[in-house]
Amino acid sequence: MESYDVALAGIDIVYESSQIGLPGQTILFQNLTPGNYTVTVDAYDDVDPTAAGSNRIFTGSANATVVAGQVTTVTIQLEYVDGDLEIEIIFPEEPTNPPAGEEVLDQAQTQIKDISAMAYYDNDVGQVFTAGITGELTKIELYLDYDEEIAPIPEVWIVLRDGAGFSGSEMGVSGSVILESPGPGWVTFEFEDVGVIAGNQYTIEIVSSGYVIVSGYDWYEEEDVYTGGYALWYGYEQVGWDFTFRTWVYH
């Protein structure tokens, strides 16, 4: 038996990924949540695995633990192969369980297209999401901008509410952030002592002392880009909208 180590490096988030490489080669996966995975492994002899009639000589599974900033090694056992060999590693969309004792990215909708909403004072702008990990919510990130010609520099904060919608009980209030310079970008709001439970829905309520532009994605005529929730504007569900956000959980 001959052992082939396929070294894989990856952090960040969430889509199903597959890559093809050679034994011992380091393959970069850019969209993986840190955690423990059961990966599918296919090995092909001589023939390009993407071609019709490819000669798959092995299929099976292996365990892989992805840690941010570290290289992950996946080891499989194969009979000796006299010839070219290519190995395909397929990661599922989510880890079976993220490693305990770490702050990890939980929920995210990072695409931006065609929509933005103006959040100000009490016009009820927010995003419903479904927690995927039980633990302490440490921060929420939003993609924000403001127009200094419309209003003074705004101060922004988040109220996290239990359930879907603004009628839910208040679970916590983030620290406030002053948007000191115009121009779109990620803004981080930090929380303390706010617990979330996997499978439960929560609402991000965006509150501002002035006019803030909240970016999002209009998927109405496409596939839903975030199935765990939806955007709210003036307190109502916006069908086909999701704002751009990320949530982080320590568990």
Secondary structure as UniProt FT lines:
FT   STRAND          2..10
FT   STRAND          17..21
FT   TURN            23..24
FT   STRAND          26..29
FT   STRAND          35..45
FT   TURN            49..50
FT   TURN            52..53
FT   STRAND          56..66
FT   TURN            68..69
FT   STRAND          71..78
FT   STRAND          85..91
FT   TURN            100..101
FT   STRAND          103..109
FT   STRAND          113..130
FT   STRAND          135..145
FT   TURN            148..150
FT   STRAND          155..162
FT   TURN            166..167
FT   STRAND          170..173
FT   STRAND          177..178
FT   STRAND          185..190
FT   STRAND          195..196
FT   TURN            198..199
FT   STRAND          201..218
FT   TURN            220..221
FT   TURN            227..228
FT   STRAND          231..233
FT   TURN            234..235
FT   STRAND          236..238
FT   TURN            239..240
FT   STRAND          241..243
FT   STRAND          245..250
//
